[in-house]
Each structure stands twice: as C-alpha cells, then as structure tokens.
Amino acid sequence: MSKQPAPSLSVQLKPFIAPFRFDGSGAFHLRSCKTNEKGSLDKDKGETILDANRKRLSDFQEKLYAQDRWSVLLIFQGMDAAGKDSAIKSIFDGVNPQGCEVTSFKEPTTHELNHDFMWRSVIALPGRGRIGIFNRSYYEECLVTRVHPEILAKEKIPPSLVTKNVWRERFEDICAFERFLTRNGTVILKFFLNVSKEEQRRRFLDRLDDPSKNWKFSMADITERARWNRYQAVYQDIVRHTSTARAPWYVVPADHKWFARVVIGSAIVSALEGLNLKFPRVDKASLQEFEKVREALENEGKGRAGGSGRRGS
C-alpha cells in the first residue's frame, strides 16, 4: 500500500497562520484579537517549530538569492516593547546576511522631510533575490503622524492638500504602492505585533530592572503609552483599510514572544514555499564547458603531483 505524500509546509503551518491573517475580505476588530494566544502549543513545541522554520528559511533564502527573480518585503509594526527587534533577530538567526537587509525607520531627517512620505522607504526596498526587513515603515506616516498631527505640519505639504481626507488618501496611496510592488515581483508580508498594555508594562519594568536593557528604555515610551487607546484605534483603522489579498496583515499575538515568532516564521516560510523557488539550471552548452574545465583542472593537479615527486627524488 503506497504511502500518502506528506502535506505541504503551507498545510502543516496553516494553524499558526490562518487565524491571524487579514486580507480585507471580512470585518476586523482589534479588540477581538487575543494578545496571549498560544495556538495549543507549549513553549518547547513552539521552539521546535521555530528551529525547523529557521532551517527552512535558510534554504529558501539561498534559492531566492540564486534564482534572482522575486524579492520579499517584511514589515514589522507594533507598540514599544512589542518584540519587533528580538523577533527579527531570532527568526533570521542563521540566515545568510548577504541576502537580507534590515532598515529601521526612526524620526524623519531634514533631508527626508524634503521628499514625499514614501520616499525613504522606496530607496530602501529590496532588490530581486533579496529579503528586505522594515522595522517600522511607511505605516508610521498613518500612525504616529495621525496621533501627533503636529508632525504632519513639519512635512512641508502644501496646506491646501492637507484636508480631512488626508488619512484615507494615504491609505489609498499605500495600497496602490503595494499593488505596484507585488505586480513587479515583490512579496509583501506585514506583521502587527499585538501586545497587551499589561505585558508592555512588565517589559518596561524589565528594562528598568536590568542594567543591560536600560538603553532600550526612553521616557518617550511612557509618554506614548499614555496614548494607548488612540494608538489601538489607529492600528485598527490601518489594518481595516490596507489589508489586501496581495499584501495581507498578520495580527500576531505578542504577549508570548516565542509564539509570536512561530506565527511570523511560519507565515514567511509558507509564502516562500508558494514561490516554487529552485536553483537555476545550467544549459547544456555550459555543462559541456564545465566538463572541459574539470578535465583541465584535474590534469593540472596530476602535473603538480608528478613534478613534486621528481623534485623529491
């Protein structure tokens, strides 16, 4: 009796992806998304999946780089202490750094403010064969700028263009931009690390208690924490208006860092599997050339071995 073929990675990993994926086809309410979900796993099982995903990701990344056709853009968003930095570090541990690049977007510089709000992200996009990781992104321009309208005033946009529809227009521009990228071979995965306010509090205290983590803490974090409800409302709006089948949002439960990494790693691996990545095949003429080169190299080695023997006699 023949064995049934093993299920694809996408099928195996679906329980850790599908519940958290939003593509704009249904209603979305952030409050209905649990932050402490563990997907019926314990930490040991989660670590096993995470380790397996690292190996899979390393293999896919090598093929992605060699094939040189697709590019991958990973966007990480979340409140302070949601675990963005550590997730990136953990998931990509062991992946060839030559094929990946992380860009962290902080407060715009004077030079960046002389351009449109997408400009600094566009120049950081990954080339073909590469994985680009955005730690925060152009979505900050619909998030922090919306929570702090005074920032918008610094962007030098003609006043007549800053209307009550400015955020809806930015959502439209972002969706059009992401549609353009996907039509040109960029796979986009967007992760919102959904941490609870209580878990953020614990992580802030941990940063204050551990001298090696003091540098991560800023008084600005506490200032923004006071605007928690406003940020949650804006994040909900972002997911509602910019989730598409081509560029979905993954609202990742982030209270348990290990499970957040399982979800993120599984989504990346599943998407890469869907690209049917392969190492490029060498044409027949090149193979014939390779045989000639092999023969020449082998003969060269034989000649050196013979010469060495004569010198020693």
N, C-alpha and C positions, 0 to 999 in steps of 0.2 A: 504494500500500500504506500503510495507516494506521500511524502511529507508536504504539508501546506507551506507555501512560501511565507517567510517572516514578514510581518506587517512593516510598512514603510516607517521611516522615522517620524513623518508627519502624523501618522496614525498613533504611534507609540506616545508621542509627546502632546497630542491634542488635549488631554485632560488638564495640562498645565498651561495651555494657550487659549483655547476657545472661550472659557468663562470670562476672560479678561480683555478680549479683543472687541473693539468697537469700530465698525466701518461706516457708520452713518445710516444704516438701514433700519434702525429702531430707535426708540426713545432712550435717552441717557439721563440718569440722575446720580450724581456723585455720592449722595448720602446712602444709596443702596449698595455701594461698593464697599465690601468689608476690607479693612486695613490689616486685619490679623489672620487672614485666610492662610491655611497650610496645605490645602489640597489633599487631605487624608494621608499626608506623609509625616514622618518624624524627621528630625534633623539628620540622622545617619543615612536614611534613604535619600533624602534631599542631596546630601553631599555626594552620594554615589552617582546620582543623575548629573549633578553639576560637573563632576570629574569626567564622566562619559561625554558630556556636551563639549568640554574643553578639547578633548581629543578629536571629536567630530569637527569642531570649528577650525582647529588647526589644519585638518585635512582639506576641508572645503576652501579655506583661505588660500592654501597653496595652489589649488586648482583654479580658483578665481583669478589669482595673480598670473598664472601661466596662460590661461585662456584669454585674458585681456579683452573681455567684451563687456561684462557687466561691472557696475560699481554699486557699492552699498553705503547708504547713509543711515546712521543710527542716531536718533535724537533722544536725549535724556533730559527730562524736566522733573521738577519736584520742589517741595519746600526745603528750606535749610535743614540739614541733618537727615534728609530722606534716604541717603545712602548712595547717591549717584557716583561719587568718586570711587568708593570701595567696590561697588558693583562692576564698574568698568575694569578696575584692577583685577578683580577675582575672575570674571568671565573670560578675560583675554589673557590670563596667565598662561604662558607657553606658546602663544600665537606669535608668528614671525613679525617683529615690529616694522620690518621693511614694507609690509603690505597694509599697515594700519597707521592712522594718524588721529590723535585726539586734539580737538580745538575747544578751549574753554572761553566762553563769551562773558566778559565782565562789563562794567560800565563803559559805554562808547567813548572813544577818544575824540579829541577835537577834529582830527582828520576824518574819522569815521562819521562824525556828525555832519560833515560836508557832503555826504552822499545819502542816497535813499536808505531806508531802514534794512533792506535786504542785502545791501552791497557787501558788507563784511562777511556775510555768510556765503555769498556766491563765490568769493575768491578763495574760500576755504573748502569748497566742495571736493569730494574725492574723484580722482581720475579713474579711468577704466582699469579694472583689475584690483582696485584698492577698496578698503573699508574706511570710511570717514566716520568719526565719532564726535558728535557735538554735545559737549557738556554744557547744558543750556543752549539756546539757539535763537533764531529769529522770532520764536514764540514769546520771548521776553518782551517784544515790542507790542504784544497784545495782552501782556500780563503786568509786569512792573510799571510800564508806561501808563497802563489803564488805572492801576491802583494809585499811581502818583502822576496825576495829569500835568504837574509842573515840568516833568521830564519831557513831555511832548512839546512843550513850548521851546525847549532848547534845540529841537531838531530842525529848526530853520525852515519849516514847511510854510509856504505862503498861507497867511491866515484864512484866506477865502477857501482853501482846500481842507481846512480842519473843521469839518461840520459834525453834526450829531451822528452822522453815518460813518465816521472815520473808522470805527472798530469793525463794523460789518464790511466795509471796503477792504480793510486789511485782511480779514478772513478770506474774502474773495480773491485777493491778490495771492495769498499764500496757497490756497487751493489750486489756483491756476499755475503757480510756480511749481508746485509738487506734481501736478499733472504733466507739465512740460518735462520735468526731470524723469519721471517714470516712462514717458514715451521715448526717451532717449537712452534708456538702459540703466537708470539708477533705481535700485530697490530701496524704498524708504520704510523704515520701521520706527515708530515713535512711542517712547515709553514715559508714562507719567507715574513716578514712584509715589504711591498714595499712602502717606504715613499719617498716623493719628496725632492729634495735638498732645496727648499724654505721652506717646512714645518719643515725640520730639523733645518734650520736657526732660525725659530720662536721658536722652542722648546729649542734650545741652549740659546737664549736670555731670555726666561722664566726662565731657570735655573740660569742665571746670575742675574736676577732681583729679584728672590725670595730667601731670605736667607735660607729658609727651603729646598731649592733644590740645593744650592751651592755645596753640597757634591757630587752631581751627575756629576758635570762638571769637565772635565780634559782637559789640554792643548793638550793632545794626540788626543782628539776628533777632534780638529781643524786641527791637522797635517794629520789625516786620511781623513778629509773632503776634503783636497786639492787633494786627490787621488780618488775623487768621480767617475769619468768616468772609471777608472781602476777597481774599485770595482764592478760597474754595469756590466762591460763586463765579469768579472769572475763569478758573480752571474748568469748571463745568461748562461754561459758555464756549471755551476753546475746543473742548472735546466734541461738543454738540455740533459746532459749525465747521470743524476741519477734519472730521473723521470721514475717510472715503475708502472704497474698496482697494484703491491703488496705494493709499498711504494711511493705513488704519492707526488708531491709537490703542495702546495696551495700557490699561489702568491697572498697575501692578501693586498688589498688596505688599506694603513695605515695612510693616512692623517687625516681621521676621526677615532679617537680611538674607538668610540662606534660601528662603522660599522665593523672595524677590529675584534672586539670581537664577533659580531654577526656571522661573517663568521667562525671564529675559533671554537666558541662554537657549531655552527650548524654542522660543519664537525665532531667534536668529538662525539656529540650525535648521529648523523646518523651512524657513524661507530660502535658505541656500540650497537645500535639497531640491526644492522646486525648480531651480535654475538648470538642473541636469548638467552640472559642471564636469568637464573632462579635461585631461591634459591634451594639448594639441597633438594631432597625429602628424608624423613626418611623412612627406610624399616619397614615392618610390625612387625618384632620382636622387633625393638627398640620402636615402638609405644606401644606395649604391656608392655614393661618395663616402659615406661613413665607413663602408667596408674597406675602401681603398685607404682611408686614413688609419683604420685599425691595423691593416696589414703593414703600413709604413711604420707605425709606432711599434708594433711587435718586432719587426725586423731591426729597428733601431735599438731595441732592447737587447736583442740577440747579439748585435755587433758590439755593443758595450761590454756584454758579458764575456765575449771571446777575447776582446782587447785586454780586459782586466786579467784574464788568465795568462796571456802572453807576458804581460809586464811582471807578473809574479814568478815566472819560471826562472 
